[in-house]
Amino acid sequence: MTHPSNDQQGGAEVSIYGASDDLIEFDGAIYGEAGLDFDAGCSMIKLKAPDGTKMSLLAEFCGERHPDGWKVYVTGNPGNWWWAEFASRDDEDDIGVKVLVPEGTKAKVDGKRVR
């Protein structure tokens, strides 16, 4: 699934996906990892650009909507950023998201900054 934007020019790509059974990985324009909230069974991801535009995502491991592994969902995209789903691991049904983000975009998972 691909969602192009007519509004965004330039930027850099970040890949967001699950790894093992407890980590959410960020590669590219944002690099780091965060732990999954096991009590909730999912974690909320917030991307915020320097100009204040945002994107919201949800990462879920073996949840109701995707019981066979990881899936990252876009839940809010008011900045109309380009994004696309991708198979994050060849041997499994895991689905991540690639997002074209403005330079300087930061990420938080469950309110904690990704490092």
DSSP file (Angstrom, degrees, kcal/mol; ACC not computed):
  #  RESIDUE AA STRUCTURE BP1 BP2  ACC     N-H-->O    O-->H-N    N-H-->O    O-->H-N    TCO  KAPPA ALPHA  PHI   PSI    X-CA   Y-CA   Z-CA
    1    1 A M              0   0    0      0, 0.0    84,-2.2     0, 0.0     2,-0.4   0.000 360.0 360.0 360.0 128.9    0.0    0.0    0.0
    2    2 A T  E     -A   84   0A   0     82,-0.2    82,-0.2    80,-0.0    80,-0.0  -0.962 360.0-169.1-125.0 140.7    1.5    3.4   -1.0
    3    3 A H  E     -A   83   0A   0     80,-2.8    80,-1.4    -2,-0.4     2,-0.0  -0.816  13.1-163.1-131.0  92.3    0.2    6.8   -0.1
    4    4 A P        -     0   0    0      0, 0.0     2,-0.4     0, 0.0    77,-0.0  -0.326  10.2-137.4 -74.1 158.5    1.8    9.6   -2.1
    5    5 A S        -     0   0    0      3,-0.1    77,-0.1     1,-0.1    76,-0.1  -0.935  16.4-166.8-116.8 138.9    1.7   13.2   -0.9
    6    6 A N  S    S+     0   0    0     -2,-0.4    -1,-0.1     1,-0.1    75,-0.1   0.603  90.8  52.2 -89.5 -15.3    1.1   16.3   -3.1
    7    7 A D  S    S+     0   0    0     73,-0.4     2,-0.4    72,-0.1    74,-0.1   0.791  89.4  81.2 -93.2 -31.1    2.1   18.6   -0.3
    8    8 A Q        -     0   0    0     72,-0.5     2,-0.4    92,-0.0    -3,-0.1  -0.654  52.8-172.2 -91.2 130.6    5.5   17.3    0.8
    9    9 A Q        -     0   0    0     -2,-0.4    -3,-0.0     0, 0.0    -2,-0.0  -0.958  55.8 -19.8-114.9 134.5    8.7   18.2   -1.0
   10   10 A G  S    S+     0   0    0     -2,-0.4     2,-0.2     1,-0.1    -2,-0.0  -0.232  71.5 134.6  71.0-159.1   12.0   16.6   -0.2
   11   11 A G        -     0   0    0      2,-0.0     2,-0.3    89,-0.0    -1,-0.1  -0.484  50.4 -88.4 105.0-178.7   12.7   14.9    3.1
   12   12 A A  E     -B  101   0A   0     89,-2.7    89,-3.2    -2,-0.2     2,-0.3  -0.942  34.9-108.9-134.6 154.1   14.4   11.6    4.0
   13   13 A E  E     -B  100   0A   0     -2,-0.3    16,-2.2    87,-0.2     2,-0.4  -0.636  25.8-172.7 -90.5 139.4   13.0    8.1    4.5
   14   14 A V  E     -BC  99  28A   0     85,-2.4    85,-2.6    -2,-0.3     2,-0.5  -0.996  12.8-148.6-125.0 135.8   12.7    6.3    7.8
   15   15 A S  E     -BC  98  27A   0     12,-3.1    12,-2.2    -2,-0.4     2,-0.5  -0.899  12.0-168.4-102.5 131.6   11.7    2.6    8.1
   16   16 A I  E     +BC  97  26A   0     81,-2.9    81,-2.5    -2,-0.5     2,-0.3  -0.985  24.1 139.6-122.9 124.1    9.7    1.7   11.2
   17   17 A Y  E     - C   0  25A   0      8,-1.9     8,-3.5    -2,-0.5     2,-0.2  -0.975  47.7 -96.6-158.3 164.3    9.2   -2.0   11.9
   18   18 A G  E     - C   0  24A   0     -2,-0.3     2,-0.3     6,-0.2     6,-0.2  -0.626  29.9-166.1 -89.0 148.8    9.1   -4.7   14.7
   19   19 A A  E >>  - C   0  23A   0      4,-2.7     4,-1.9    -2,-0.2     3,-0.9  -0.991  58.4 -23.1-135.7 144.4   12.1   -6.9   15.6
   20   20 A S  T 34 S-     0   0    0     -2,-0.3    -2,-0.0     1,-0.2     0, 0.0  -0.263 107.2 -60.6  47.9-138.5   12.1  -10.0   17.7
   21   21 A D  T 34 S+     0   0    0     -3,-0.1    -1,-0.2    40,-0.0    40,-0.1   0.324 130.8  34.7-116.0   8.1    9.0   -9.9   20.0
   22   22 A D  T <4 S+     0   0    0     -3,-0.9    14,-2.1     1,-0.1     2,-0.4   0.418  93.3  83.6-144.4   5.1    9.7   -6.7   21.9
   23   23 A L  E  <  -CD  19  35A   0     -4,-1.9    -4,-2.7    12,-0.2     2,-0.6  -0.934  49.2-156.0-122.9 140.4   11.5   -4.0   19.9
   24   24 A I  E     -CD  18  34A   0     10,-3.2    10,-1.8    -2,-0.4     2,-0.3  -0.963  25.8-153.8-107.1 121.0   10.3   -1.3   17.5
   25   25 A E  E     -CD  17  33A   0     -8,-3.5    -8,-1.9    -2,-0.6     2,-0.4  -0.714  12.3-163.4-101.9 146.5   13.2   -0.4   15.2
   26   26 A F  E     +CD  16  32A   0      6,-2.6     6,-2.1    -2,-0.3     2,-0.4  -0.998  13.7 177.0-126.6 124.2   13.8    2.9   13.3
   27   27 A D  E     +C   15   0A   0    -12,-2.2   -12,-3.1    -2,-0.4     2,-0.5  -0.985  47.7  16.2-129.6 139.9   16.3    3.0   10.4
   28   28 A G  E    S+C   14   0A   0     -2,-0.4   -14,-0.3   -14,-0.2    -2,-0.1  -0.908 123.8  13.3 111.8-128.4   17.2    5.9    8.1
   29   29 A A  S    S+     0   0    0    -16,-2.2     2,-0.4    -2,-0.5    -1,-0.2   0.789 138.4  36.6 -59.8 -29.6   16.4    9.5    8.9
   30   30 A I  S    S-     0   0    0     -3,-0.2     2,-0.5   -17,-0.1   -15,-0.3  -0.996  80.1-169.4-120.6 129.7   15.6    8.5   12.4
   31   31 A Y        +     0   0    0     -2,-0.4     2,-0.3    -4,-0.2    -4,-0.2  -0.979  36.9  66.8-126.3 127.6   17.8    5.7   13.9
   32   32 A G  E     -D   26   0A   0     -6,-2.1    -6,-2.6    -2,-0.5     2,-0.3  -0.978  59.1-106.0 160.8-166.6   17.1    3.9   17.2
   33   33 A E  E     -D   25   0A   0     -2,-0.3    82,-0.8    -8,-0.2     2,-0.3  -0.970  15.9-164.6-150.4 162.8   14.8    1.5   18.9
   34   34 A A  E     -D   24   0A   0    -10,-1.8   -10,-3.2    -2,-0.3     2,-0.2  -0.983  27.6-107.0-147.5 153.7   12.1    1.4   21.6
   35   35 A G  E     -D   23   0A   0     -2,-0.3   -12,-0.2   -12,-0.2     2,-0.2  -0.545  32.8-114.1 -83.6 149.0   10.4   -1.3   23.6
   36   36 A L        -     0   0    0    -14,-2.1     2,-1.2    -2,-0.2     3,-0.1  -0.573  26.4-117.5 -77.4 141.8    6.9   -2.6   23.0
   37   37 A D     >> -     0   0    0     -2,-0.2     4,-1.8     1,-0.2     5,-0.8  -0.702  32.2-173.8 -79.6  96.4    4.3   -1.9   25.7
   38   38 A F  T  45S+     0   0    0     -2,-1.2    -1,-0.2     1,-0.2     5,-0.0   0.834  78.2  59.2 -65.5 -33.0    3.5   -5.6   26.6
   39   39 A D  T  45S+     0   0    0      1,-0.2    -1,-0.2    -3,-0.1    -2,-0.1   0.905 115.5  34.5 -62.4 -40.8    0.7   -4.6   29.0
   40   40 A A  T  45S-     0   0    0     -3,-0.3    -1,-0.2     2,-0.2    -2,-0.2   0.709 102.3-132.4 -85.0 -22.0   -1.2   -2.8   26.2
   41   41 A G  T  <5S+     0   0    0     -4,-1.8    20,-1.0     1,-0.2     2,-0.3   0.493  81.4  48.1  80.8   3.0   -0.1   -5.3   23.4
   42   42 A C  E   <S-E   60   0A   0     -5,-0.8     2,-0.4    18,-0.2    -2,-0.2  -0.964  71.5-134.7-160.6 169.3    0.8   -2.3   21.2
   43   43 A S  E     -E   59   0A   0     16,-2.4    16,-2.7    -2,-0.3     2,-0.4  -0.996  16.1-128.4-136.9 143.3    2.7    1.0   21.3
   44   44 A M  E     -E   58   0A   0     -2,-0.4    66,-2.9    14,-0.2     2,-0.4  -0.766  21.7-160.3 -90.9 132.6    1.8    4.4   20.0
   45   45 A I  E     -EF  57 109A   0     12,-2.9    12,-2.8    -2,-0.4     2,-0.5  -0.946   5.1-169.3-114.3 131.9    4.4    6.1   17.8
   46   46 A K  E     -EF  56 108A   0     62,-2.8    62,-2.2    -2,-0.4     2,-0.4  -0.987   3.2-166.2-122.4 126.0    4.4    9.9   17.2
   47   47 A L  E     -EF  55 107A   0      8,-2.9     8,-2.0    -2,-0.5     2,-0.4  -0.924   9.6-173.7-106.4 135.6    6.6   11.6   14.5
   48   48 A K  E     -EF  54 106A   0     58,-2.4    58,-2.5    -2,-0.4     6,-0.2  -0.981  10.7-150.5-136.9 124.6    7.0   15.3   14.8
   49   49 A A    >   -     0   0    0      4,-2.9     3,-2.2    -2,-0.4    56,-0.1  -0.445  34.1-105.5 -84.8 161.3    8.7   17.6   12.3
   50   50 A P  T 3  S+     0   0    0      0, 0.0    -1,-0.1     0, 0.0    54,-0.1   0.787 121.1  57.6 -57.6 -27.9   10.4   20.9   13.2
   51   51 A D  T 3  S-     0   0    0      2,-0.1    -3,-0.0     1,-0.0    -2,-0.0   0.448 122.5-105.5 -83.9   1.9    7.5   22.9   11.7
   52   52 A G  S <  S+     0   0    0     -3,-2.2     2,-0.0     1,-0.3    -1,-0.0   0.289  73.8 139.1  96.1 -10.3    5.1   21.1   14.1
   53   53 A T        -     0   0    0     -5,-0.1    -4,-2.9    26,-0.1    -1,-0.3  -0.393  33.9-164.9 -68.2 150.3    3.5   18.7   11.6
   54   54 A K  E     -E   48   0A   0     -6,-0.2    25,-1.0    -2,-0.0     2,-0.3  -0.866  22.8-159.4-135.8 163.0    2.9   15.2   12.9
   55   55 A M  E     -E   47   0A   0     -8,-2.0    -8,-2.9    -2,-0.3     2,-0.4  -0.985  14.0-151.8-140.3 140.6    2.1   11.6   12.0
   56   56 A S  E     +EG  46  76A   0     20,-2.9    19,-2.5    -2,-0.3    20,-1.8  -0.924  17.3 174.7-114.7 139.7    0.7    9.0   14.4
   57   57 A L  E     -EG  45  74A   0    -12,-2.8   -12,-2.9    -2,-0.4     2,-0.4  -0.920  20.7-142.9-136.9 162.9    1.3    5.2   14.1
   58   58 A L  E     -EG  44  73A   0     15,-2.4    15,-3.0    -2,-0.3     2,-0.5  -0.999   9.3-159.3-128.4 129.3    0.5    2.1   16.0
   59   59 A A  E     +EG  43  72A   0    -16,-2.7   -16,-2.4    -2,-0.4     2,-0.4  -0.937  16.1 179.5-109.7 131.8    2.9   -0.9   16.3
   60   60 A E  E     -EG  42  71A   0     11,-2.3    11,-1.9    -2,-0.5     2,-0.5  -0.993  18.7-155.0-136.5 136.2    1.4   -4.2   17.3
   61   61 A F  E    S- G   0  70A   0    -20,-1.0     9,-0.2    -2,-0.4   -40,-0.0  -0.957  81.4 -21.8-114.3 119.0    2.9   -7.7   17.8
   62   62 A C  S    S+     0   0    0      7,-2.6    -1,-0.2    -2,-0.5     8,-0.1   0.886  97.1 158.5  52.1  45.9    0.5  -10.6   17.4
   63   63 A G        -     0   0    0      3,-0.8     3,-0.5     6,-0.5     6,-0.1  -0.235  57.8 -87.2 -90.1-178.4   -2.5   -8.4   17.9
   64   64 A E  S    S+     0   0    0      1,-0.2    -1,-0.0     2,-0.1    -2,-0.0   0.882 125.9  44.0 -56.8 -43.7   -6.1   -8.9   17.0
   65   65 A R  S    S+     0   0    0      1,-0.3    -1,-0.2     2,-0.1    -3,-0.0   0.674 131.2  21.1 -81.1 -16.8   -5.8   -7.3   13.5
   66   66 A H    >   +     0   0    0     -3,-0.5     3,-1.0     3,-0.1    -3,-0.8  -0.564  67.8 170.5-149.5  77.3   -2.5   -9.1   12.7
   67   67 A P  T 3   +     0   0    0      0, 0.0    -3,-0.1     0, 0.0    -2,-0.1   0.573  67.5  68.0 -72.6  -9.0   -2.1  -12.2   14.8
   68   68 A D  T 3  S-     0   0    0     25,-0.1    25,-0.5     2,-0.1     2,-0.3   0.220 113.8 -55.6-100.4  16.5    0.9  -13.7   12.9
   69   69 A G  S <  S-     0   0    0     -3,-1.0    -7,-2.6    -6,-0.1    -6,-0.5  -0.999  87.3  -8.6 152.0-151.8    3.6  -11.1   13.8
   70   70 A W  E     +G   61   0A   0     -2,-0.3    25,-2.0    -9,-0.2     2,-0.3  -0.519  46.9 174.0 -83.3 146.0    4.3   -7.4   13.7
   71   71 A K  E     -Gh  60  95A   0    -11,-1.9   -11,-2.3    23,-0.2     2,-0.5  -0.937  15.9-157.1-148.8 135.1    2.3   -4.7   11.9
   72   72 A V  E     -G   59   0A   0     23,-1.6     2,-0.4    -2,-0.3   -13,-0.2  -0.949  16.7-165.4-109.0 128.4    2.8   -1.0   12.0
   73   73 A Y  E     -G   58   0A   0    -15,-3.0   -15,-2.4    -2,-0.5     2,-0.6  -0.885  20.6-131.2-114.0 141.5   -0.3    1.1   11.1
   74   74 A V  E     +G   57   0A   0     -2,-0.4   -17,-0.3   -17,-0.2     3,-0.1  -0.844  29.8 171.6 -86.1 124.2   -0.6    4.7   10.2
   75   75 A T  E     +     0   0A   0    -19,-2.5     2,-0.3    -2,-0.6   -18,-0.2   0.609  64.6  17.1-109.7 -17.9   -3.4    6.1   12.4
   76   76 A G  E     +G   56   0A   0    -20,-1.8   -20,-2.9     1,-0.0    -1,-0.3  -0.929  50.5 166.4-158.3 132.3   -3.1    9.8   11.7
   77   77 A N    >   +     0   0    0     -2,-0.3     3,-1.9   -22,-0.2   -22,-0.1  -0.376  14.4 152.9-143.7  58.8   -1.4   11.8    8.9
   78   78 A P  T 3  S+     0   0    0      0, 0.0   -23,-0.1     0, 0.0    -1,-0.1   0.755  77.0  59.3 -65.5 -21.8   -2.6   15.4    9.0
   79   79 A G  T 3  S-     0   0    0    -25,-1.0   -24,-0.1    -3,-0.1   -72,-0.1   0.517 105.9-130.4 -80.9  -4.2    0.7   16.6    7.4
   80   80 A N    <   +     0   0    0     -3,-1.9   -72,-0.5     1,-0.2   -73,-0.4   0.894  39.6 179.1  55.9  45.5   -0.1   14.3    4.4
   81   81 A W        -     0   0    0    -27,-0.2     2,-0.2   -74,-0.1    -1,-0.2  -0.499  33.4-105.7 -75.4 145.7    3.4   12.7    4.5
   82   82 A W        +     0   0    0     18,-0.3    18,-2.4    -2,-0.2     2,-0.3  -0.497  50.2 165.1 -69.1 138.5    4.2   10.0    1.9
   83   83 A W  E     -AI   3  99A   0    -80,-1.4   -80,-2.8    16,-0.2     2,-0.3  -0.987  17.5-172.0-151.8 159.2    4.2    6.5    3.4
   84   84 A A  E     -AI   2  98A   0     14,-2.2    14,-3.1    -2,-0.3   -82,-0.2  -0.989  23.5-122.0-151.4 143.5    4.2    2.9    2.2
   85   85 A E  E     - I   0  97A   0    -84,-2.2     2,-0.3    -2,-0.3    12,-0.2  -0.519  32.8-178.9 -78.4 154.0    3.9   -0.5    3.9
   86   86 A F  E     - I   0  96A   0     10,-1.9    10,-2.9    -2,-0.2     2,-0.8  -0.989  38.2-102.5-150.5 154.6    6.7   -3.1    3.3
   87   87 A A  E     - I   0  95A   0     -2,-0.3     8,-0.2     8,-0.2     3,-0.1  -0.693  34.9-165.1 -76.1 111.7    7.5   -6.7    4.4
   88   88 A S  S    S+     0   0    0      6,-1.3     2,-0.4    -2,-0.8    -1,-0.2   0.715  72.7  29.0 -80.3 -19.9   10.0   -6.0    7.1
   89   89 A R  S >  S-     0   0    0      5,-0.6     3,-1.5     3,-0.3     5,-0.4  -0.974  71.1-144.2-140.5 127.5   11.3   -9.6    7.3
   90   90 A D  T 3  S+     0   0    0     -2,-0.4    -1,-0.1     1,-0.3    -2,-0.1   0.801  97.8  49.3 -59.2 -33.6   11.4  -11.9    4.3
   91   91 A D  T 3  S+     0   0    0      2,-0.0     2,-0.3     0, 0.0    -1,-0.3   0.397 111.4  47.5 -93.1   4.7   10.6  -15.1    6.3
   92   92 A E  S <  S-     0   0    0     -3,-1.5    -3,-0.3     2,-0.1   -23,-0.1  -0.836  85.0-107.6-137.6 174.0    7.7  -13.8    8.3
   93   93 A D        +     0   0    0    -25,-0.5     2,-0.2    -2,-0.3   -25,-0.1   0.037  66.1 140.5 -90.8  26.3    4.4  -11.9    7.8
   94   94 A D        -     0   0    0     -5,-0.4    -6,-1.3   -26,-0.1    -5,-0.6  -0.499  34.6-161.3 -75.9 137.9    5.7   -8.8    9.5
   95   95 A I  E     +hI  71  87A   0    -25,-2.0   -23,-1.6    -8,-0.2    -8,-0.2  -0.980  11.1 177.3-125.5 123.2    4.7   -5.5    8.0
   96   96 A G  E     - I   0  86A   0    -10,-2.9   -10,-1.9    -2,-0.5     2,-0.4  -0.478  22.8-121.0-109.4-176.2    6.5   -2.2    8.6
   97   97 A V  E     -BI  16  85A   0    -81,-2.5   -81,-2.9   -12,-0.2     2,-0.4  -0.996   9.1-154.7-132.8 135.2    6.0    1.3    7.3
   98   98 A K  E     -BI  15  84A   0    -14,-3.1   -14,-2.2    -2,-0.4     2,-0.4  -0.921  19.4-171.8-104.0 135.8    8.4    3.6    5.4
   99   99 A V  E     -BI  14  83A   0    -85,-2.6   -85,-2.4    -2,-0.4     2,-0.8  -0.987  24.5-136.7-131.0 136.6    7.7    7.3    5.8
  100  100 A L  E     -B   13   0A   0    -18,-2.4   -18,-0.3    -2,-0.4   -87,-0.2  -0.851  37.2-175.5 -90.0 111.8    9.2   10.3    4.0
  101  101 A V  E     -B   12   0A   0    -89,-3.2   -89,-2.7    -2,-0.8     3,-0.1  -0.798  28.1-104.5-113.0 149.9    9.9   12.8    6.8
  102  102 A P    >   -     0   0    0      0, 0.0     3,-1.6     0, 0.0   -92,-0.1  -0.362  54.3 -84.8 -64.1 150.9   11.1   16.4    6.9
  103  103 A E  T 3  S+     0   0    0      1,-0.2   -74,-0.0   -54,-0.1     0, 0.0  -0.316 116.6  27.7 -57.2 136.5   14.7   16.9    8.0
  104  104 A G  T 3  S+     0   0    0      1,-0.3    -1,-0.2   -75,-0.2     2,-0.1   0.491  81.3 156.4  89.4   4.2   14.9   17.1   11.8
  105  105 A T    <   -     0   0    0     -3,-1.6     2,-0.3   -56,-0.1    -1,-0.3  -0.393  26.4-154.4 -64.5 139.1   11.8   15.0   12.5
  106  106 A K  E     -F   48   0A   0    -58,-2.5   -58,-2.4    -2,-0.1     2,-0.4  -0.789   0.9-145.1-112.5 157.2   11.9   13.3   15.9
  107  107 A A  E     -F   47   0A   0     -2,-0.3     7,-2.7     7,-0.3     2,-0.4  -0.958  11.4-173.6-126.2 143.3   10.1   10.1   17.1
  108  108 A K  E     -FJ  46 113A   0    -62,-2.2   -62,-2.8    -2,-0.4     2,-0.5  -0.990   8.9-158.5-130.1 144.0    8.5    9.1   20.4
  109  109 A V  E >  S-FJ  45 112A   0      3,-2.8     3,-2.0    -2,-0.4   -64,-0.2  -0.988  83.2 -15.9-121.8 121.2    7.1    5.7   21.4
  110  110 A D  T 3  S-     0   0    0    -66,-2.9    -1,-0.1    -2,-0.5   -65,-0.1   0.865 131.6 -52.1  51.0  39.5    4.6    5.7   24.2
  111  111 A G  T 3  S+     0   0    0    -67,-0.3     2,-0.4     1,-0.2    -1,-0.3   0.376 115.7 112.5  84.4  -3.4    5.8    9.3   25.1
  112  112 A K  E <  S-J  109   0A   0     -3,-2.0    -3,-2.8     1,-0.0    -1,-0.2  -0.882  71.8-111.9-108.2 134.3    9.5    8.4   25.3
  113  113 A R  E     -J  108   0A   0     -2,-0.4     2,-0.3    -5,-0.2    -5,-0.3  -0.338  29.6-120.2 -63.6 135.8   12.0    9.8   22.7
  114  114 A V              0   0    0     -7,-2.7    -7,-0.3     1,-0.1   -83,-0.1  -0.611 360.0 360.0 -76.2 132.0   13.5    7.2   20.3
  115  115 A R              0   0    0    -82,-0.8    -1,-0.1    -2,-0.3   -81,-0.1   0.323 360.0 360.0-131.0 360.0   17.3    7.1   20.7
